[in-house]
């Protein structure tokens, strides 16, 4: 099916990726976009006035049926998650997202939804394949035999299987993308749920502003990752939704960097050089993770268009503006 002319639901629309996706779907010509999130509107990252925005707790069955009524297509992005610090310290909370996925699948099937997109994660991949910084890019088949990241990864893998079986048993059209580290403006950049690109941008900017030219890095800095800019992510989501791909597929960049190299990029953009200290007790995740994009190139011709440095520059500029606005508000409040 096509987005144009369809009535679409975005679950988790108040989040970082969800907010950007709502805008993309409206631009693609959706007849309507229902945007749903549990957070109060003033906590949404974006709130598009053209969308039908609603506050609903999608862990509840009745809320899922309210959200799915009259809908042609569902984009299920709602989840309780954050950066590595949050994931490692909130395993039970992350796993409770299975309630949202279960109830949303049931509501979608019983409401006659034509297609259901589920946002999974690279955290589903077998941990034994991610022990070395010089990681071999992860292929879709590397999720099995199963040894995903504890908590969040297990929940994502289980929900992938539910989507598969809803397709096999009930004929529901499901599409699944495994996101690899999405970043960009209008995302979480402070508070403990931010991911590495935003956290590093913030730390570098704080160090430059304070004159205390030091930065703490979680882990030894040698762990490797790939990072995908938000615009590439939303394009990939729409392409996968429109496709005939039934199995989970990677959606990420294959531009591998160490965390030290990510700091190098941020320092270069900010024009500073910082003394680095390494917190070896802090959450750092797997030693190496990268996306193998062979299948998505083959089926969709998709490849990220935005280099990491270019995306980091845009992200840092946005975070710097947020910091300036916070300082201005703090100054007004103190008067």
TORKOLMI-705001 format. One line per field, with one value per residue (C-alpha): residue number from 0; x, y, z. Coordinates in nm, 4 decimals, padded with zeros to 6 digits. Layout:
REM TORKOLMI-705001
num NUM:...;
px X:...;
py Y:...;
pz Z:...;
END
This chain:
REM TORKOLMI-705001
num 0:1:2:3:4:5:6:7:8:9:10:11:12:13:14:15:16:17:18:19:20:21:22:23:24:25:26:27:28:29:30:31:32:33:34:35:36:37:38:39:40:41:42:43:44:45:46:47:48:49:50:51:52:53:54:55:56:57:58:59:60:61:62:63:64:65:66:67:68:69:70:71:72:73:74:75:76:77:78:79:80:81:82:83:84:85:86:87:88:89:90:91:92:93:94:95:96:97:98:99:100:101:102:103:104:105:106:107:108:109:110:111:112:113:114:115:116:117:118:119:120:121:122:123:124:125:126:127:128:129:130:131:132:133:134:135:136:137:138:139:140:141:142:143:144:145:146:147:148:149:150:151:152:153:154:155:156:157:158:159:160:161:162:163:164:165:166:167:168:169:170:171:172:173:174:175:176:177:178:179:180:181:182:183:184:185:186:187:188:189:190:191:192:193:194:195:196:197:198:199:200:201:202:203:204:205:206:207:208:209:210:211:212:213:214:215:216:217:218:219:220:221:222:223:224:225:226:227:228:229:230:231:232:233:234:235:236:237:238:239:240:241:242:243:244:245:246:247:248:249:250:251:252:253:254:255:256:257:258:259:260:261:262:263:264:265:266:267:268:269:270:271:272:273:274:275:276:277:278:279:280:281:282:283:284:285:286:287:288:289:290:291:292:293:294:295:296:297:298:299:300:301:302:303:304:305:306:307:308:309:310:311:312:313:314:315:316:317:318:319:320:321:322:323:324:325:326:327:328:329:330:331:332:333:334;
px 00.0000:00.0973:00.1192:-00.0466:-00.4165:-00.3915:-00.5035:-00.1902:-00.1143:00.2272:00.2750:00.5429:00.4890:00.6074:00.9515:01.2558:01.2098:00.8308:00.8123:01.0257:00.8252:00.4937:00.6307:00.7598:00.4279:00.2346:00.4813:00.4310:00.0605:-00.1064:-00.4775:-00.4388:-00.1793:-00.2888:00.0018:-00.0108:00.2176:00.1882:00.3728:00.1977:00.2068:00.4594:00.7062:00.6721:00.9832:00.7612:00.3863:00.2732:-00.0494:-00.1620:-00.1666:-00.4438:-00.2356:-00.3578:-00.2267:-00.2844:-00.1094:-00.0534:00.0410:-00.3352:-00.5492:-00.8380:-00.6024:-00.4627:-00.8142:-00.8877:-00.5672:-00.6282:-00.9913:-01.0313:-00.6596:-00.5083:-00.1434:00.0387:00.3947:00.4734:00.7676:00.6393:00.8824:01.0339:01.4004:01.7014:02.0777:02.3028:02.2932:01.9136:01.8913:02.1420:01.9784:01.6108:01.5810:01.2349:01.0980:01.2314:01.0753:00.7335:00.7162:00.6035:00.2588:00.2415:00.3508:00.1129:-00.1935:-00.1164:-00.0883:-00.4190:-00.5913:-00.4500:-00.5671:-00.9170:-00.9509:-00.8669:-00.5314:-00.3738:-00.0043:00.1917:00.5478:00.7516:01.0705:01.3092:01.6730:02.0264:02.0174:01.8531:02.1850:02.3801:02.6221:02.8929:02.9277:02.9930:03.2834:03.5572:03.5981:03.6940:03.3431:03.2243:02.9112:02.5986:02.3813:02.0121:02.0745:02.3101:02.0152:02.0078:02.0983:01.9457:02.1646:02.0370:02.1105:01.9553:01.6181:01.5680:01.7132:01.5065:01.1867:01.2620:01.3420:01.0250:00.8133:00.9731:00.8519:00.5026:00.4915:00.6071:00.3410:00.0635:00.1529:00.1703:-00.1402:-00.3669:-00.2403:-00.1501:00.1077:00.3996:00.7302:01.0245:01.3340:01.6268:01.7408:02.1129:02.1823:01.9695:02.0727:02.0063:01.8341:01.5137:01.6257:01.7230:02.0495:02.0530:01.8925:02.0283:01.8356:02.0502:02.2638:02.6348:02.6337:02.4123:02.5882:02.9293:02.8125:02.6748:02.9863:03.2160:03.0042:02.9896:03.3666:03.4203:03.1773:03.3109:03.6775:03.7330:03.8677:03.8071:03.5621:03.4604:03.4107:03.2171:03.4325:03.7822:03.6836:03.7823:03.4299:03.2949:02.9544:02.7795:02.5352:02.2472:02.1181:01.7439:01.6594:01.8114:01.6150:01.2727:01.3366:01.4400:01.1285:00.8982:01.0914:01.0695:00.7002:00.6288:00.8397:00.7539:01.0240:00.8676:01.1754:01.3472:01.5994:01.8845:01.8337:02.1589:02.4856:02.7885:03.0295:03.2077:03.3869:03.5296:03.3883:03.7261:03.6834:03.3328:03.4854:03.7490:03.4707:03.2860:03.6064:03.6874:03.3412:03.3569:03.7178:03.8505:04.0843:03.9934:04.1715:04.0011:03.9279:03.7752:03.5086:03.5534:03.2679:03.0066:02.7677:02.9336:02.7362:02.8970:03.2540:03.1621:02.8469:02.8024:02.5259:02.5618:02.3544:02.3806:02.0120:01.8657:02.0949:01.9855:01.6118:01.5667:01.8880:01.8964:02.2168:02.2603:02.3157:02.4474:02.8056:02.8596:03.0558:02.7840:02.5130:02.7142:02.7614:02.3849:02.3208:02.5765:02.4380:02.0912:02.2157:02.4130:02.0941:01.9094:02.1842:02.1688:01.7909:01.8247:02.0760:01.8479:01.5517:01.7641:01.8729:01.5126:01.4047:01.6822:01.5745;
py 00.0000:00.3653:00.6442:00.8938:00.9078:00.6752:00.7367:00.6752:00.6257:00.7037:00.5505:00.7280:01.0460:01.2644:01.1069:01.2001:00.9705:00.9732:01.3518:01.3603:01.0716:01.2528:01.5441:01.3079:01.1219:01.4479:01.5638:01.2294:01.3033:01.0981:01.1808:01.2126:01.1379:01.0473:01.1184:00.9384:00.9452:00.8992:01.2238:01.5578:01.7764:02.0155:01.7230:01.6224:01.6910:01.8154:01.8648:01.9183:02.1250:01.9326:01.6030:01.4647:01.4575:01.2580:01.1612:00.7881:00.5178:00.2496:-00.0088:-00.0252:-00.2328:00.0147:00.2992:00.0957:00.0367:00.4092:00.4864:00.2288:00.3156:00.4153:00.3721:00.2155:00.1946:00.1848:00.2925:00.1457:00.3366:00.3703:00.2301:00.3174:00.3535:00.5821:00.5729:00.3015:00.4399:00.4171:00.0757:-00.0916:00.0467:00.0015:-00.3497:-00.4252:-00.0908:-00.1529:-00.4998:-00.3636:-00.2110:-00.5585:-00.4576:-00.1747:-00.3959:-00.6787:-00.4614:-00.2525:-00.5613:-00.6959:-00.3605:-00.3220:-00.6684:-00.6298:-00.2760:-00.3838:-00.2060:-00.2886:-00.2603:-00.2477:-00.1114:-00.2046:-00.0267:-00.2847:-00.2316:-00.3517:-00.4516:-00.7771:-00.9067:-01.1898:-01.0417:-01.2950:-01.1283:-00.7863:-00.8527:-00.7103:-00.3425:-00.4571:-00.5967:-00.7672:-00.5774:-00.7457:-00.9262:-00.9818:-01.3545:-01.2744:-01.2282:-01.6081:-01.8126:-01.5580:-01.3749:-01.0150:-00.7285:-00.8050:-00.6422:-00.4037:-00.6390:-00.9389:-00.7332:-00.6133:-00.9649:-01.1081:-00.8340:-00.9047:-01.2645:-01.1461:-00.9366:-01.2381:-01.4655:-01.2078:-01.2092:-01.5904:-01.6660:-01.3694:-01.2359:-00.8924:-00.7149:-00.6365:-00.4622:-00.4547:-00.2310:-00.2758:00.0775:00.1411:00.4472:00.7301:01.0882:01.4463:01.7716:01.7769:01.4763:01.3980:01.5736:01.5794:01.4096:01.0553:00.9169:01.0784:00.8660:00.9017:01.1663:01.4075:01.3391:01.4040:01.7206:01.8513:01.7623:01.9267:02.2429:02.2561:02.2196:02.4967:02.7275:02.6658:02.6826:02.3505:02.1664:01.8106:01.5408:01.2119:00.9233:00.6115:00.3042:00.3084:00.4977:00.2089:00.0660:00.1055:00.2099:00.3442:00.6355:00.7233:01.0779:01.1255:01.2293:00.9071:00.7150:00.8542:00.7991:00.4408:00.3814:00.4946:00.2898:-00.0250:00.0364:00.0529:-00.2552:-00.6254:-00.7184:-00.9458:-01.0239:-00.7776:-00.5613:-00.3368:00.0383:00.2085:00.3567:00.1394:00.4288:00.2722:00.4925:00.4498:00.6623:00.8376:00.9247:01.0537:01.2848:01.3909:01.4968:01.6926:01.8670:01.9642:02.1125:02.3057:02.4172:02.2818:02.0087:01.8403:01.6303:01.2906:01.0786:00.7334:00.6006:00.2248:00.1590:00.3481:00.1651:00.1242:-00.1512:-00.3983:-00.3491:-00.3248:-00.2870:-00.1983:-00.2393:-00.4666:-00.2893:-00.5564:-00.6490:-00.2982:-00.1912:-00.4969:-00.4594:-00.0825:00.0776:00.2583:00.3985:00.6839:01.0137:01.2187:01.1758:01.1466:01.4722:01.6654:01.5218:01.5935:01.9531:01.9996:01.8255:02.0309:02.3571:02.2623:02.1564:02.4788:02.6749:02.4745:02.5512:02.9223:02.9228:02.7425:03.0001:03.2853:03.1305:03.0744:03.4389:03.5614:03.3334:03.4649:03.8286;
pz 00.0000:-00.0360:00.2213:-00.0122:00.0654:00.3663:00.7233:00.9277:01.2977:01.4486:01.7948:01.9949:01.7935:02.0799:02.0635:01.8584:01.5567:01.5827:01.5595:01.2469:01.0975:01.1451:00.9394:00.6691:00.6368:00.6034:00.3370:00.1575:00.1184:00.3923:00.4116:00.7887:01.0534:01.4047:01.6385:01.9743:02.2779:02.6542:02.7338:02.7939:02.4825:02.6362:02.6558:02.2898:02.0830:01.7999:01.7668:01.4073:01.3966:01.0865:01.2789:01.4997:01.8187:02.1174:02.4603:02.5180:02.7204:02.4577:02.7175:02.7752:02.5395:02.5225:02.4325:02.1420:02.0070:02.0326:01.8458:01.5689:01.4912:01.1254:01.0520:00.7367:00.8450:01.1798:01.2521:01.5948:01.7438:02.1007:02.3588:02.6932:02.6036:02.5875:02.5559:02.6936:03.0471:03.0536:02.8843:03.1150:03.4309:03.3375:03.1959:03.3384:03.2204:02.8702:02.8586:02.9569:02.6080:02.5021:02.6330:02.3808:02.0920:02.1870:02.2362:01.9285:01.7071:01.8402:01.7925:01.4419:01.3356:01.4792:01.3383:00.9826:00.9563:00.6198:00.7115:01.0377:01.0611:01.3693:01.4724:01.6110:01.7077:01.6447:02.0124:01.8971:01.7602:01.9188:02.1714:02.0886:01.7477:01.9051:02.1422:01.9196:01.8278:01.4771:01.4351:01.1200:01.0072:01.1402:00.8877:00.9504:01.0048:01.2962:01.5342:01.5709:01.7663:02.0018:02.2526:02.2360:02.4712:02.8084:02.8659:02.5729:02.3105:02.4238:02.4131:02.0610:01.9375:02.0922:01.9326:01.5942:01.6275:01.7150:01.3980:01.1983:01.3434:01.3053:00.9367:00.9136:01.1217:01.0461:00.7155:00.8554:00.6417:00.8736:00.8058:01.0476:01.0512:01.2877:01.3708:01.4262:01.6477:01.5098:01.5939:01.4904:01.5914:01.7961:01.9987:02.3560:02.4429:02.8232:03.1243:03.0949:02.7960:02.5275:02.2955:02.2278:01.9479:02.1440:02.4748:02.3229:02.1459:02.4748:02.6747:02.4197:02.4134:02.7941:02.8143:02.5600:02.7361:03.0881:02.9928:03.1728:02.8717:02.9925:02.8862:03.0458:02.8044:02.9008:02.8423:02.6983:02.3828:02.1562:02.1259:01.7722:01.6385:01.3304:01.3525:01.1184:01.0717:01.1285:00.7694:00.6363:00.8983:00.8055:00.4336:00.5065:00.7188:00.4373:00.1785:00.3930:00.4615:00.0867:00.0130:-00.0065:00.2475:00.5092:00.7190:00.9578:00.7742:00.8890:00.8754:00.9622:00.8466:00.7754:00.8485:01.1472:01.4037:01.7501:02.0307:02.0400:01.6728:01.7438:02.0056:01.7501:01.5124:01.7832:01.8949:01.5376:01.4827:01.8123:01.7579:02.0890:02.2077:02.5356:02.7954:02.7975:03.1020:03.0705:03.3046:03.2776:03.5222:03.3204:03.0832:02.7446:02.5693:02.3309:02.2107:01.8433:01.6316:01.2656:01.0098:00.7085:00.4419:00.1724:00.1802:00.1932:-00.0936:-00.2921:-00.2365:-00.2093:-00.3313:00.0040:00.1494:00.3984:00.2190:00.5129:00.6352:01.0078:01.0268:00.8424:01.0647:01.3788:01.2684:01.2333:01.5632:01.7518:01.6125:01.7347:02.0809:02.1125:02.0439:02.3118:02.5624:02.4805:02.5268:02.8608:02.9811:02.8749:03.0579:03.3673:03.3550:03.3308:03.6180:03.8423:03.8040;
END
